[in-house]
Amino acid sequence: MGRLQDQIQADLADAMRAKDEVRKSSIRMLIAALKNAQIEARKELDDAAVLAVVQKQVKQRRESIIEFRKGNREDLARQEEAEIAVLGEYLPAQASREEIVEAARKVIAETGASGPRDMGKVMPPLSKQFGASADGRTISEVVKELLGP
């Protein structure tokens, strides 16, 4: 087991001792997702793979929040937000929008991208540069703004 998975297991034990139900259920769902990913990969997950699973879980919850709010289920949206807060503890510090804009301008200049059709030139290097420290949707929005219509 990787270092991050060990930390997740330890945090589950702490949440159980503290009787923190939100934390306990969030971590249990994460552990189940990690086990599924491990079965699918047919090998132990390294920390990078664990981070990818955590990011996927956060993304799913963000999408659920949007749907719950459309259905006037604010109670369920708040529950998902609480789970995101717990899962977010396992992600690296998120890059600010300004950092993303600065890096995007640099990559646009390096690649010679000039319009929306060149997003494919800009997105891969930015996604690789930021990894788990920036949401792909945010990166995409910044690039669209900079490349213009």
Phi and psi in radians as a Rosetta constraint file:
Dihedral C 1 N 2 CA 2 C 2 CIRCULARHARMONIC -1.312 0.35
Dihedral N 2 CA 2 C 2 N 3 CIRCULARHARMONIC 2.943 0.35
Dihedral C 2 N 3 CA 3 C 3 CIRCULARHARMONIC -1.035 0.35
Dihedral N 3 CA 3 C 3 N 4 CIRCULARHARMONIC -0.734 0.35
Dihedral C 3 N 4 CA 4 C 4 CIRCULARHARMONIC -1.173 0.35
Dihedral N 4 CA 4 C 4 N 5 CIRCULARHARMONIC -0.690 0.35
Dihedral C 4 N 5 CA 5 C 5 CIRCULARHARMONIC -1.133 0.35
Dihedral N 5 CA 5 C 5 N 6 CIRCULARHARMONIC -0.655 0.35
Dihedral C 5 N 6 CA 6 C 6 CIRCULARHARMONIC -1.077 0.35
Dihedral N 6 CA 6 C 6 N 7 CIRCULARHARMONIC -0.740 0.35
Dihedral C 6 N 7 CA 7 C 7 CIRCULARHARMONIC -1.104 0.35
Dihedral N 7 CA 7 C 7 N 8 CIRCULARHARMONIC -0.708 0.35
Dihedral C 7 N 8 CA 8 C 8 CIRCULARHARMONIC -1.103 0.35
Dihedral N 8 CA 8 C 8 N 9 CIRCULARHARMONIC -0.754 0.35
Dihedral C 8 N 9 CA 9 C 9 CIRCULARHARMONIC -1.092 0.35
Dihedral N 9 CA 9 C 9 N 10 CIRCULARHARMONIC -0.746 0.35
Dihedral C 9 N 10 CA 10 C 10 CIRCULARHARMONIC -1.131 0.35
Dihedral N 10 CA 10 C 10 N 11 CIRCULARHARMONIC -0.679 0.35
Dihedral C 10 N 11 CA 11 C 11 CIRCULARHARMONIC -1.162 0.35
Dihedral N 11 CA 11 C 11 N 12 CIRCULARHARMONIC -0.581 0.35
Dihedral C 11 N 12 CA 12 C 12 CIRCULARHARMONIC -1.113 0.35
Dihedral N 12 CA 12 C 12 N 13 CIRCULARHARMONIC -0.789 0.35
Dihedral C 12 N 13 CA 13 C 13 CIRCULARHARMONIC -1.062 0.35
Dihedral N 13 CA 13 C 13 N 14 CIRCULARHARMONIC -0.741 0.35
Dihedral C 13 N 14 CA 14 C 14 CIRCULARHARMONIC -1.088 0.35
Dihedral N 14 CA 14 C 14 N 15 CIRCULARHARMONIC -0.755 0.35
Dihedral C 14 N 15 CA 15 C 15 CIRCULARHARMONIC -1.122 0.35
Dihedral N 15 CA 15 C 15 N 16 CIRCULARHARMONIC -0.641 0.35
Dihedral C 15 N 16 CA 16 C 16 CIRCULARHARMONIC -1.177 0.35
Dihedral N 16 CA 16 C 16 N 17 CIRCULARHARMONIC -0.751 0.35
Dihedral C 16 N 17 CA 17 C 17 CIRCULARHARMONIC -1.116 0.35
Dihedral N 17 CA 17 C 17 N 18 CIRCULARHARMONIC -0.644 0.35
Dihedral C 17 N 18 CA 18 C 18 CIRCULARHARMONIC -1.443 0.35
Dihedral N 18 CA 18 C 18 N 19 CIRCULARHARMONIC -0.089 0.35
Dihedral C 18 N 19 CA 19 C 19 CIRCULARHARMONIC 0.977 0.35
Dihedral N 19 CA 19 C 19 N 20 CIRCULARHARMONIC 0.672 0.35
Dihedral C 19 N 20 CA 20 C 20 CIRCULARHARMONIC -1.586 0.35
Dihedral N 20 CA 20 C 20 N 21 CIRCULARHARMONIC 1.686 0.35
Dihedral C 20 N 21 CA 21 C 21 CIRCULARHARMONIC -1.135 0.35
Dihedral N 21 CA 21 C 21 N 22 CIRCULARHARMONIC -0.718 0.35
Dihedral C 21 N 22 CA 22 C 22 CIRCULARHARMONIC -1.100 0.35
Dihedral N 22 CA 22 C 22 N 23 CIRCULARHARMONIC -0.834 0.35
Dihedral C 22 N 23 CA 23 C 23 CIRCULARHARMONIC -1.092 0.35
Dihedral N 23 CA 23 C 23 N 24 CIRCULARHARMONIC -0.778 0.35
Dihedral C 23 N 24 CA 24 C 24 CIRCULARHARMONIC -1.068 0.35
Dihedral N 24 CA 24 C 24 N 25 CIRCULARHARMONIC -0.842 0.35
Dihedral C 24 N 25 CA 25 C 25 CIRCULARHARMONIC -1.206 0.35
Dihedral N 25 CA 25 C 25 N 26 CIRCULARHARMONIC -0.640 0.35
Dihedral C 25 N 26 CA 26 C 26 CIRCULARHARMONIC -1.123 0.35
Dihedral N 26 CA 26 C 26 N 27 CIRCULARHARMONIC -0.774 0.35
Dihedral C 26 N 27 CA 27 C 27 CIRCULARHARMONIC -1.211 0.35
Dihedral N 27 CA 27 C 27 N 28 CIRCULARHARMONIC -0.647 0.35
Dihedral C 27 N 28 CA 28 C 28 CIRCULARHARMONIC -1.105 0.35
Dihedral N 28 CA 28 C 28 N 29 CIRCULARHARMONIC -0.714 0.35
Dihedral C 28 N 29 CA 29 C 29 CIRCULARHARMONIC -1.120 0.35
Dihedral N 29 CA 29 C 29 N 30 CIRCULARHARMONIC -0.662 0.35
Dihedral C 29 N 30 CA 30 C 30 CIRCULARHARMONIC -1.137 0.35
Dihedral N 30 CA 30 C 30 N 31 CIRCULARHARMONIC -0.768 0.35
Dihedral C 30 N 31 CA 31 C 31 CIRCULARHARMONIC -1.069 0.35
Dihedral N 31 CA 31 C 31 N 32 CIRCULARHARMONIC -0.704 0.35
Dihedral C 31 N 32 CA 32 C 32 CIRCULARHARMONIC -1.098 0.35
Dihedral N 32 CA 32 C 32 N 33 CIRCULARHARMONIC -0.744 0.35
Dihedral C 32 N 33 CA 33 C 33 CIRCULARHARMONIC -1.124 0.35
Dihedral N 33 CA 33 C 33 N 34 CIRCULARHARMONIC -0.658 0.35
Dihedral C 33 N 34 CA 34 C 34 CIRCULARHARMONIC -1.145 0.35
Dihedral N 34 CA 34 C 34 N 35 CIRCULARHARMONIC -0.713 0.35
Dihedral C 34 N 35 CA 35 C 35 CIRCULARHARMONIC -1.122 0.35
Dihedral N 35 CA 35 C 35 N 36 CIRCULARHARMONIC -0.712 0.35
Dihedral C 35 N 36 CA 36 C 36 CIRCULARHARMONIC -1.096 0.35
Dihedral N 36 CA 36 C 36 N 37 CIRCULARHARMONIC -0.743 0.35
Dihedral C 36 N 37 CA 37 C 37 CIRCULARHARMONIC -1.136 0.35
Dihedral N 37 CA 37 C 37 N 38 CIRCULARHARMONIC -0.649 0.35
Dihedral C 37 N 38 CA 38 C 38 CIRCULARHARMONIC -1.173 0.35
Dihedral N 38 CA 38 C 38 N 39 CIRCULARHARMONIC -0.715 0.35
Dihedral C 38 N 39 CA 39 C 39 CIRCULARHARMONIC -1.117 0.35
Dihedral N 39 CA 39 C 39 N 40 CIRCULARHARMONIC -0.748 0.35
Dihedral C 39 N 40 CA 40 C 40 CIRCULARHARMONIC -1.116 0.35
Dihedral N 40 CA 40 C 40 N 41 CIRCULARHARMONIC -0.691 0.35
Dihedral C 40 N 41 CA 41 C 41 CIRCULARHARMONIC -1.370 0.35
Dihedral N 41 CA 41 C 41 N 42 CIRCULARHARMONIC -0.324 0.35
Dihedral C 41 N 42 CA 42 C 42 CIRCULARHARMONIC 1.036 0.35
Dihedral N 42 CA 42 C 42 N 43 CIRCULARHARMONIC 0.556 0.35
Dihedral C 42 N 43 CA 43 C 43 CIRCULARHARMONIC -2.856 0.35
Dihedral N 43 CA 43 C 43 N 44 CIRCULARHARMONIC 2.923 0.35
Dihedral C 43 N 44 CA 44 C 44 CIRCULARHARMONIC -1.102 0.35
Dihedral N 44 CA 44 C 44 N 45 CIRCULARHARMONIC 2.506 0.35
Dihedral C 44 N 45 CA 45 C 45 CIRCULARHARMONIC -1.519 0.35
Dihedral N 45 CA 45 C 45 N 46 CIRCULARHARMONIC 2.356 0.35
Dihedral C 45 N 46 CA 46 C 46 CIRCULARHARMONIC -1.483 0.35
Dihedral N 46 CA 46 C 46 N 47 CIRCULARHARMONIC 3.041 0.35
Dihedral C 46 N 47 CA 47 C 47 CIRCULARHARMONIC -1.059 0.35
Dihedral N 47 CA 47 C 47 N 48 CIRCULARHARMONIC -0.591 0.35
Dihedral C 47 N 48 CA 48 C 48 CIRCULARHARMONIC -1.132 0.35
Dihedral N 48 CA 48 C 48 N 49 CIRCULARHARMONIC -0.719 0.35
Dihedral C 48 N 49 CA 49 C 49 CIRCULARHARMONIC -1.186 0.35
Dihedral N 49 CA 49 C 49 N 50 CIRCULARHARMONIC -0.650 0.35
Dihedral C 49 N 50 CA 50 C 50 CIRCULARHARMONIC -1.101 0.35
Dihedral N 50 CA 50 C 50 N 51 CIRCULARHARMONIC -0.768 0.35
Dihedral C 50 N 51 CA 51 C 51 CIRCULARHARMONIC -1.048 0.35
Dihedral N 51 CA 51 C 51 N 52 CIRCULARHARMONIC -0.696 0.35
Dihedral C 51 N 52 CA 52 C 52 CIRCULARHARMONIC -1.081 0.35
Dihedral N 52 CA 52 C 52 N 53 CIRCULARHARMONIC -0.704 0.35
Dihedral C 52 N 53 CA 53 C 53 CIRCULARHARMONIC -1.150 0.35
Dihedral N 53 CA 53 C 53 N 54 CIRCULARHARMONIC -0.750 0.35
Dihedral C 53 N 54 CA 54 C 54 CIRCULARHARMONIC -1.068 0.35
Dihedral N 54 CA 54 C 54 N 55 CIRCULARHARMONIC -0.783 0.35
Dihedral C 54 N 55 CA 55 C 55 CIRCULARHARMONIC -1.035 0.35
Dihedral N 55 CA 55 C 55 N 56 CIRCULARHARMONIC -0.733 0.35
Dihedral C 55 N 56 CA 56 C 56 CIRCULARHARMONIC -1.112 0.35
Dihedral N 56 CA 56 C 56 N 57 CIRCULARHARMONIC -0.710 0.35
Dihedral C 56 N 57 CA 57 C 57 CIRCULARHARMONIC -1.131 0.35
Dihedral N 57 CA 57 C 57 N 58 CIRCULARHARMONIC -0.722 0.35
Dihedral C 57 N 58 CA 58 C 58 CIRCULARHARMONIC -1.118 0.35
Dihedral N 58 CA 58 C 58 N 59 CIRCULARHARMONIC -0.761 0.35
Dihedral C 58 N 59 CA 59 C 59 CIRCULARHARMONIC -1.060 0.35
Dihedral N 59 CA 59 C 59 N 60 CIRCULARHARMONIC -0.759 0.35
Dihedral C 59 N 60 CA 60 C 60 CIRCULARHARMONIC -1.063 0.35
Dihedral N 60 CA 60 C 60 N 61 CIRCULARHARMONIC -0.707 0.35
Dihedral C 60 N 61 CA 61 C 61 CIRCULARHARMONIC -1.199 0.35
Dihedral N 61 CA 61 C 61 N 62 CIRCULARHARMONIC -0.658 0.35
Dihedral C 61 N 62 CA 62 C 62 CIRCULARHARMONIC -1.084 0.35
Dihedral N 62 CA 62 C 62 N 63 CIRCULARHARMONIC -0.723 0.35
Dihedral C 62 N 63 CA 63 C 63 CIRCULARHARMONIC -1.150 0.35
Dihedral N 63 CA 63 C 63 N 64 CIRCULARHARMONIC -0.673 0.35
Dihedral C 63 N 64 CA 64 C 64 CIRCULARHARMONIC -1.123 0.35
Dihedral N 64 CA 64 C 64 N 65 CIRCULARHARMONIC -0.693 0.35
Dihedral C 64 N 65 CA 65 C 65 CIRCULARHARMONIC -1.031 0.35
Dihedral N 65 CA 65 C 65 N 66 CIRCULARHARMONIC -0.761 0.35
Dihedral C 65 N 66 CA 66 C 66 CIRCULARHARMONIC -1.040 0.35
Dihedral N 66 CA 66 C 66 N 67 CIRCULARHARMONIC -0.806 0.35
Dihedral C 66 N 67 CA 67 C 67 CIRCULARHARMONIC -1.170 0.35
Dihedral N 67 CA 67 C 67 N 68 CIRCULARHARMONIC -0.709 0.35
Dihedral C 67 N 68 CA 68 C 68 CIRCULARHARMONIC -1.109 0.35
Dihedral N 68 CA 68 C 68 N 69 CIRCULARHARMONIC -0.680 0.35
Dihedral C 68 N 69 CA 69 C 69 CIRCULARHARMONIC -1.199 0.35
Dihedral N 69 CA 69 C 69 N 70 CIRCULARHARMONIC -0.616 0.35
Dihedral C 69 N 70 CA 70 C 70 CIRCULARHARMONIC -1.079 0.35
Dihedral N 70 CA 70 C 70 N 71 CIRCULARHARMONIC -0.613 0.35
Dihedral C 70 N 71 CA 71 C 71 CIRCULARHARMONIC -1.597 0.35
Dihedral N 71 CA 71 C 71 N 72 CIRCULARHARMONIC 0.236 0.35
Dihedral C 71 N 72 CA 72 C 72 CIRCULARHARMONIC 0.969 0.35
Dihedral N 72 CA 72 C 72 N 73 CIRCULARHARMONIC 0.715 0.35
Dihedral C 72 N 73 CA 73 C 73 CIRCULARHARMONIC -1.979 0.35
Dihedral N 73 CA 73 C 73 N 74 CIRCULARHARMONIC 1.177 0.35
Dihedral C 73 N 74 CA 74 C 74 CIRCULARHARMONIC -1.072 0.35
Dihedral N 74 CA 74 C 74 N 75 CIRCULARHARMONIC -0.553 0.35
Dihedral C 74 N 75 CA 75 C 75 CIRCULARHARMONIC -1.066 0.35
Dihedral N 75 CA 75 C 75 N 76 CIRCULARHARMONIC -0.764 0.35
Dihedral C 75 N 76 CA 76 C 76 CIRCULARHARMONIC -1.249 0.35
Dihedral N 76 CA 76 C 76 N 77 CIRCULARHARMONIC -0.608 0.35
Dihedral C 76 N 77 CA 77 C 77 CIRCULARHARMONIC -1.111 0.35
Dihedral N 77 CA 77 C 77 N 78 CIRCULARHARMONIC -0.733 0.35
Dihedral C 77 N 78 CA 78 C 78 CIRCULARHARMONIC -1.111 0.35
Dihedral N 78 CA 78 C 78 N 79 CIRCULARHARMONIC -0.663 0.35
Dihedral C 78 N 79 CA 79 C 79 CIRCULARHARMONIC -1.103 0.35
Dihedral N 79 CA 79 C 79 N 80 CIRCULARHARMONIC -0.747 0.35
Dihedral C 79 N 80 CA 80 C 80 CIRCULARHARMONIC -1.129 0.35
Dihedral N 80 CA 80 C 80 N 81 CIRCULARHARMONIC -0.677 0.35
Dihedral C 80 N 81 CA 81 C 81 CIRCULARHARMONIC -1.099 0.35
Dihedral N 81 CA 81 C 81 N 82 CIRCULARHARMONIC -0.685 0.35
Dihedral C 81 N 82 CA 82 C 82 CIRCULARHARMONIC -1.117 0.35
Dihedral N 82 CA 82 C 82 N 83 CIRCULARHARMONIC -0.685 0.35
Dihedral C 82 N 83 CA 83 C 83 CIRCULARHARMONIC -1.170 0.35
Dihedral N 83 CA 83 C 83 N 84 CIRCULARHARMONIC -0.666 0.35
Dihedral C 83 N 84 CA 84 C 84 CIRCULARHARMONIC -1.071 0.35
Dihedral N 84 CA 84 C 84 N 85 CIRCULARHARMONIC -0.702 0.35
Dihedral C 84 N 85 CA 85 C 85 CIRCULARHARMONIC -1.059 0.35
Dihedral N 85 CA 85 C 85 N 86 CIRCULARHARMONIC -0.715 0.35
Dihedral C 85 N 86 CA 86 C 86 CIRCULARHARMONIC -1.188 0.35
Dihedral N 86 CA 86 C 86 N 87 CIRCULARHARMONIC -0.827 0.35
Dihedral C 86 N 87 CA 87 C 87 CIRCULARHARMONIC -1.144 0.35
Dihedral N 87 CA 87 C 87 N 88 CIRCULARHARMONIC -0.593 0.35
Dihedral C 87 N 88 CA 88 C 88 CIRCULARHARMONIC -1.068 0.35
Dihedral N 88 CA 88 C 88 N 89 CIRCULARHARMONIC -0.384 0.35
Dihedral C 88 N 89 CA 89 C 89 CIRCULARHARMONIC -1.139 0.35
Dihedral N 89 CA 89 C 89 N 90 CIRCULARHARMONIC -0.371 0.35
Dihedral C 89 N 90 CA 90 C 90 CIRCULARHARMONIC -1.626 0.35
Dihedral N 90 CA 90 C 90 N 91 CIRCULARHARMONIC -0.136 0.35
Dihedral C 90 N 91 CA 91 C 91 CIRCULARHARMONIC -1.617 0.35
Dihedral N 91 CA 91 C 91 N 92 CIRCULARHARMONIC 2.638 0.35
Dihedral C 91 N 92 CA 92 C 92 CIRCULARHARMONIC -1.165 0.35
Dihedral N 92 CA 92 C 92 N 93 CIRCULARHARMONIC 2.870 0.35
Dihedral C 92 N 93 CA 93 C 93 CIRCULARHARMONIC -0.962 0.35
Dihedral N 93 CA 93 C 93 N 94 CIRCULARHARMONIC 2.376 0.35
Dihedral C 93 N 94 CA 94 C 94 CIRCULARHARMONIC -1.400 0.35
Dihedral N 94 CA 94 C 94 N 95 CIRCULARHARMONIC 2.428 0.35
Dihedral C 94 N 95 CA 95 C 95 CIRCULARHARMONIC -1.222 0.35
Dihedral N 95 CA 95 C 95 N 96 CIRCULARHARMONIC 2.528 0.35
Dihedral C 95 N 96 CA 96 C 96 CIRCULARHARMONIC -1.330 0.35
Dihedral N 96 CA 96 C 96 N 97 CIRCULARHARMONIC 2.814 0.35
Dihedral C 96 N 97 CA 97 C 97 CIRCULARHARMONIC -1.060 0.35
Dihedral N 97 CA 97 C 97 N 98 CIRCULARHARMONIC -0.646 0.35
Dihedral C 97 N 98 CA 98 C 98 CIRCULARHARMONIC -1.105 0.35
Dihedral N 98 CA 98 C 98 N 99 CIRCULARHARMONIC -0.707 0.35
Dihedral C 98 N 99 CA 99 C 99 CIRCULARHARMONIC -1.108 0.35
Dihedral N 99 CA 99 C 99 N 100 CIRCULARHARMONIC -0.699 0.35
Dihedral C 99 N 100 CA 100 C 100 CIRCULARHARMONIC -1.158 0.35
Dihedral N 100 CA 100 C 100 N 101 CIRCULARHARMONIC -0.759 0.35
Dihedral C 100 N 101 CA 101 C 101 CIRCULARHARMONIC -1.048 0.35
Dihedral N 101 CA 101 C 101 N 102 CIRCULARHARMONIC -0.801 0.35
Dihedral C 101 N 102 CA 102 C 102 CIRCULARHARMONIC -1.059 0.35
Dihedral N 102 CA 102 C 102 N 103 CIRCULARHARMONIC -0.820 0.35
Dihedral C 102 N 103 CA 103 C 103 CIRCULARHARMONIC -1.152 0.35
Dihedral N 103 CA 103 C 103 N 104 CIRCULARHARMONIC -0.676 0.35
Dihedral C 103 N 104 CA 104 C 104 CIRCULARHARMONIC -1.129 0.35
Dihedral N 104 CA 104 C 104 N 105 CIRCULARHARMONIC -0.732 0.35
Dihedral C 104 N 105 CA 105 C 105 CIRCULARHARMONIC -1.051 0.35
Dihedral N 105 CA 105 C 105 N 106 CIRCULARHARMONIC -0.707 0.35
Dihedral C 105 N 106 CA 106 C 106 CIRCULARHARMONIC -1.126 0.35
Dihedral N 106 CA 106 C 106 N 107 CIRCULARHARMONIC -0.810 0.35
Dihedral C 106 N 107 CA 107 C 107 CIRCULARHARMONIC -1.162 0.35
Dihedral N 107 CA 107 C 107 N 108 CIRCULARHARMONIC -0.669 0.35
Dihedral C 107 N 108 CA 108 C 108 CIRCULARHARMONIC -1.076 0.35
Dihedral N 108 CA 108 C 108 N 109 CIRCULARHARMONIC -0.759 0.35
Dihedral C 108 N 109 CA 109 C 109 CIRCULARHARMONIC -1.129 0.35
Dihedral N 109 CA 109 C 109 N 110 CIRCULARHARMONIC -0.729 0.35
Dihedral C 109 N 110 CA 110 C 110 CIRCULARHARMONIC -1.161 0.35
Dihedral N 110 CA 110 C 110 N 111 CIRCULARHARMONIC -0.675 0.35
Dihedral C 110 N 111 CA 111 C 111 CIRCULARHARMONIC -1.552 0.35
Dihedral N 111 CA 111 C 111 N 112 CIRCULARHARMONIC -0.244 0.35
Dihedral C 111 N 112 CA 112 C 112 CIRCULARHARMONIC 1.299 0.35
Dihedral N 112 CA 112 C 112 N 113 CIRCULARHARMONIC 0.371 0.35
Dihedral C 112 N 113 CA 113 C 113 CIRCULARHARMONIC -1.109 0.35
Dihedral N 113 CA 113 C 113 N 114 CIRCULARHARMONIC 2.427 0.35
Dihedral C 113 N 114 CA 114 C 114 CIRCULARHARMONIC -2.282 0.35
Dihedral N 114 CA 114 C 114 N 115 CIRCULARHARMONIC -0.142 0.35
Dihedral C 114 N 115 CA 115 C 115 CIRCULARHARMONIC -2.817 0.35
Dihedral N 115 CA 115 C 115 N 116 CIRCULARHARMONIC 3.123 0.35
Dihedral C 115 N 116 CA 116 C 116 CIRCULARHARMONIC -0.977 0.35
Dihedral N 116 CA 116 C 116 N 117 CIRCULARHARMONIC -0.494 0.35
Dihedral C 116 N 117 CA 117 C 117 CIRCULARHARMONIC -1.164 0.35
Dihedral N 117 CA 117 C 117 N 118 CIRCULARHARMONIC -0.324 0.35
Dihedral C 117 N 118 CA 118 C 118 CIRCULARHARMONIC -1.619 0.35
Dihedral N 118 CA 118 C 118 N 119 CIRCULARHARMONIC 0.179 0.35
Dihedral C 118 N 119 CA 119 C 119 CIRCULARHARMONIC -0.989 0.35
Dihedral N 119 CA 119 C 119 N 120 CIRCULARHARMONIC -0.611 0.35
Dihedral C 119 N 120 CA 120 C 120 CIRCULARHARMONIC -1.103 0.35
Dihedral N 120 CA 120 C 120 N 121 CIRCULARHARMONIC -0.423 0.35
Dihedral C 120 N 121 CA 121 C 121 CIRCULARHARMONIC -1.394 0.35
Dihedral N 121 CA 121 C 121 N 122 CIRCULARHARMONIC -0.524 0.35
Dihedral C 121 N 122 CA 122 C 122 CIRCULARHARMONIC -1.628 0.35
Dihedral N 122 CA 122 C 122 N 123 CIRCULARHARMONIC -0.691 0.35
Dihedral C 122 N 123 CA 123 C 123 CIRCULARHARMONIC -1.091 0.35
Dihedral N 123 CA 123 C 123 N 124 CIRCULARHARMONIC -0.841 0.35
Dihedral C 123 N 124 CA 124 C 124 CIRCULARHARMONIC -1.008 0.35
Dihedral N 124 CA 124 C 124 N 125 CIRCULARHARMONIC -0.828 0.35
Dihedral C 124 N 125 CA 125 C 125 CIRCULARHARMONIC -1.114 0.35
Dihedral N 125 CA 125 C 125 N 126 CIRCULARHARMONIC -0.633 0.35
Dihedral C 125 N 126 CA 126 C 126 CIRCULARHARMONIC -1.193 0.35
Dihedral N 126 CA 126 C 126 N 127 CIRCULARHARMONIC -0.764 0.35
Dihedral C 126 N 127 CA 127 C 127 CIRCULARHARMONIC -1.069 0.35
Dihedral N 127 CA 127 C 127 N 128 CIRCULARHARMONIC -0.699 0.35
Dihedral C 127 N 128 CA 128 C 128 CIRCULARHARMONIC -1.187 0.35
Dihedral N 128 CA 128 C 128 N 129 CIRCULARHARMONIC -0.719 0.35
Dihedral C 128 N 129 CA 129 C 129 CIRCULARHARMONIC -1.102 0.35
Dihedral N 129 CA 129 C 129 N 130 CIRCULARHARMONIC -0.759 0.35
Dihedral C 129 N 130 CA 130 C 130 CIRCULARHARMONIC -1.556 0.35
Dihedral N 130 CA 130 C 130 N 131 CIRCULARHARMONIC -0.487 0.35
Dihedral C 130 N 131 CA 131 C 131 CIRCULARHARMONIC 0.904 0.35
Dihedral N 131 CA 131 C 131 N 132 CIRCULARHARMONIC -2.194 0.35
Dihedral C 131 N 132 CA 132 C 132 CIRCULARHARMONIC -1.408 0.35
Dihedral N 132 CA 132 C 132 N 133 CIRCULARHARMONIC -0.064 0.35
Dihedral C 132 N 133 CA 133 C 133 CIRCULARHARMONIC -1.555 0.35
Dihedral N 133 CA 133 C 133 N 134 CIRCULARHARMONIC 0.065 0.35
Dihedral C 133 N 134 CA 134 C 134 CIRCULARHARMONIC -2.637 0.35
Dihedral N 134 CA 134 C 134 N 135 CIRCULARHARMONIC 2.478 0.35
Dihedral C 134 N 135 CA 135 C 135 CIRCULARHARMONIC -1.303 0.35
Dihedral N 135 CA 135 C 135 N 136 CIRCULARHARMONIC 2.343 0.35
Dihedral C 135 N 136 CA 136 C 136 CIRCULARHARMONIC -1.007 0.35
Dihedral N 136 CA 136 C 136 N 137 CIRCULARHARMONIC -0.607 0.35
Dihedral C 136 N 137 CA 137 C 137 CIRCULARHARMONIC -1.127 0.35
Dihedral N 137 CA 137 C 137 N 138 CIRCULARHARMONIC -0.735 0.35
Dihedral C 137 N 138 CA 138 C 138 CIRCULARHARMONIC -1.130 0.35
Dihedral N 138 CA 138 C 138 N 139 CIRCULARHARMONIC -0.762 0.35
Dihedral C 138 N 139 CA 139 C 139 CIRCULARHARMONIC -1.037 0.35
Dihedral N 139 CA 139 C 139 N 140 CIRCULARHARMONIC -0.803 0.35
Dihedral C 139 N 140 CA 140 C 140 CIRCULARHARMONIC -1.056 0.35
Dihedral N 140 CA 140 C 140 N 141 CIRCULARHARMONIC -0.766 0.35
Dihedral C 140 N 141 CA 141 C 141 CIRCULARHARMONIC -1.062 0.35
Dihedral N 141 CA 141 C 141 N 142 CIRCULARHARMONIC -0.773 0.35
Dihedral C 141 N 142 CA 142 C 142 CIRCULARHARMONIC -1.084 0.35
Dihedral N 142 CA 142 C 142 N 143 CIRCULARHARMONIC -0.804 0.35
Dihedral C 142 N 143 CA 143 C 143 CIRCULARHARMONIC -1.103 0.35
Dihedral N 143 CA 143 C 143 N 144 CIRCULARHARMONIC -0.735 0.35
Dihedral C 143 N 144 CA 144 C 144 CIRCULARHARMONIC -1.057 0.35
Dihedral N 144 CA 144 C 144 N 145 CIRCULARHARMONIC -0.757 0.35
Dihedral C 144 N 145 CA 145 C 145 CIRCULARHARMONIC -1.073 0.35
Dihedral N 145 CA 145 C 145 N 146 CIRCULARHARMONIC -0.772 0.35
Dihedral C 145 N 146 CA 146 C 146 CIRCULARHARMONIC -1.255 0.35
Dihedral N 146 CA 146 C 146 N 147 CIRCULARHARMONIC -0.616 0.35
Dihedral C 146 N 147 CA 147 C 147 CIRCULARHARMONIC -1.425 0.35
Dihedral N 147 CA 147 C 147 N 148 CIRCULARHARMONIC -0.333 0.35
Dihedral C 147 N 148 CA 148 C 148 CIRCULARHARMONIC 1.199 0.35
Dihedral N 148 CA 148 C 148 N 149 CIRCULARHARMONIC 3.072 0.35
